[in-house]
């Protein structure tokens, strides 16, 4: 491991906790700065901002950058950024910024992106041609914007126009039908309006990173969150280029079960999706897996296993969504294996892409492939072999994926581009398709989660924490992000269903029998009932917006590309009939009331665990209250910070919390403040603690330095058991004081007392 990697992993400037803010027009730098006092009182050390560079007009997220030389004018510009930074700094708050190195926007009108405009005008002769990942073998850039085959743009002075689009006259581009598969540039996933950047080029890196790195050097930024590193040609090389900045750097890397972040990446760790899956799994009852699987199969006719759903969805991505990427990869391979038929090469590549067990391997041309890459490719090859009529061609292709058997520009590009294609294949095929086709338990269908992994036993969680302390102690942890399919407390509610599968099955049967029959697919209907219960109460507009996204992502009856307005209208009518039926909604509300006490336990438990486990905890905006939003844009709605300020002041004045919002704010603020006061307790060391007694399995406890954390899990089962009984948590020393209730306890703590007023506790030794 290099010295730069060691320094970066050490994370000397790591935050104690971050708070994610989604910037947008109307909530820019001035509004973020106005939260400085509240964030300091909450206990976070850093505000974690969505991208700050100039994005396309009206951008709701900032990931569609058009100008790397400017801080976003819509957010207030650089002057406002500096004023925000000063205001935050006055309250002891630093800044972490989200960087987007993988792509830029192809905006409308196109001249908003000066670098792209130069390329449209001058093609490969443009000084910006090296910026973009374009195949120049045809001599021009293919731009898919025409509404119908045969449409043409019209000349208008020095430009040509097509509706709101504008292009240089007599440029080096060709306008094609928007469905045309012959695109010759790398996209972000299947989004044709986001064009891939080549930050592996030193000049491109320097030019696209000049502003944030300048702000880093000036001390205005302390950390970086790197978006989608798996899209880069060389993620490790990119991180090494950042390593000299002495910043805390985390990567948005989604790890599959059992996958580890490459040890030689010079960063502090990931953005915490693996922690999200681990923590959520603690509150799912493994005994509910078979009953809920049976319910799902009976009500939907769906398969009992996710594996085939995943494979078919990835095949859909290869054959319908990422056709240009597969074509370009096939052409590269055909240039290497010129004696083979392109169709046969494509077949091998598709089967390998479908079979990849992780997002990608990390192969660097000219280097011996790491053991992890060899294992990943071997697994993919074994699965692909079973799907192919013969393995002869496969055996010729596999070494090329690993950069073996010689090096030349064509082979090197193929090895890299295969990995850059594998990552979006998994993202689009699994997260954005399969997750919406198999709704056995929607809480599991989450970024960083695995629908097939039903629950996480405490022993597995403890092992995860031990590895985190050893390998990535300053990586991020999270429960909700701007990309999660549903926020944390929605998932906490749905976890209760694992403990009450019989009641859930009976309730869904009642609701379905009363709801009017319609053409809604059975899986979507089952997902709808889970969504209503998880996010209750919710309006018809919010539910319809979610169902629209869900059915278009599933891509079975309608999609973003091939919409079926009649089917979508029928789904919305079905949902509207449900929410307008007073008898049905009364039954729904009664069920939600029934599970509310257990959901409360899950919500508080998972939050406290996330905030105190190894790593740097992030709180997504507003989630210090119950976070019941669904997938974006629902989770980008404005947050009522006035109410949060008032309630935090009340809690600090000694008021007891009166509802889940107050309890969650109490847990969040006390845990974050403790981390800020005692960073040494949470920077290393993790000791599992075991309760003893009849309900020991319903408690999870561990020690972080001078703090003891105890939470309740599987609360419905605990209630059926008759409570804690004489279950005890024995601690050395003492007395111990609970920061949440103020009560003191001796060395042998009866859980029936400790976890009575609150189902969670944070203990510190008095004296």
Secondary structure, DSSP 8 states (H G I E B T S, - for coil): --HHHHHHHHTTT--SEEEEE--BTTBSHHHHHTTHHHHHHHT-SEEEES--EEESTT-SSS-SEEEEEEE-TTTTHHHHHHHHHHHHHHTT-EEEEEE--SEEE--SSGGGSHHHHHHHHHGGGSTTGGGB-B-GGGSSEEEEEESSTT---EEETTEEEETTEEEETT-SEEEEETT-S---B-EETTEEEEEEB-TTSHHHHHHHHHHHHHHHHTTS--EEEES-GGGSS-HHHHHHHHHTT--EEEE-----TT----TT--SSEE-SHHHHHHHHHHTS-TTHHHHHHHHHHHHH---S-SHHHHHHHHHHIIIIISHHHHHHHHHHHHHHSTTS-HHHHHHHHHHHHHH-SSS-----TTS---HHHHHHHHHHHHHHHHHSS-SHHHHHHHHHHTT-S---HHHHHHHHHHHHHHHHHHIIIIITTGGGT--SSGGGSSTT--TT-----HHHHHHHHHHHHHH-TTSEE-S--TT-SB-HHHHHHHHHTTT-HHHHHHHHHHHHHHS---S--HHHHHHHHHHHHHH-S--HHHHHHHHHHHHHHHTSS--SSS--HHHHHHHHHHHHHHHT-HHHHHHHHHHHHHHHHHHHHHHHHHHHHHHHSSSEEEEETTTTS----BSTTGGGS---HHHHHHHHHHHHTT----SHHHHHHHHHHHHHHHHHH-HHHHSS--EEE--BSTTGGGEEEEEETTEEEEEE--HHHHHHHTS-TT-EEE-SS--EEETTT--EE-SEEEHHHHTTSSSEEEEEE--
